[in-house]
Amino acid sequence: MFDINESTLRFWEKEFEMIRPEKNAKGVRFYKQKDIDVIRLVYHLVKERGMTLAGARQKLKDNKDTTVRQEEIVDKLKQIKKELLSLKEAFDALDPADDVSHGSK
């Protein structure tokens, strides 16, 4: 889902007390939606915004609601960008010669 390896996820579990998946008798982890939501936030702060783990931990402690809203906005903008690029590709495919005559890229 987040394209991170298991060891990173396990490390984040140790670093962020909010990530607490349930484990069965064999130690297999089961993540609830709230765990996934926190992982999404940590991913956003660490991987996308380049924060340190300590910085991300402090940000979530001090301002979790604002951080959640910012991450949701960034995610929505990414979705919009993806849709717009898809539309552009569809339009470009309709008449590729049109790009040359109008000087578009």
Secondary structure, DSSP 4 states (H G I P E B T S, - for coil): -----HHHHHHHHHH-TT---EE-TT--EE--HHHHHHHHHHHIIIIIS---HHHHHHHHHHHHHHHHHHHHHHHHHHHHHHHHHHHHHHHHHH-HHHHHHHT--
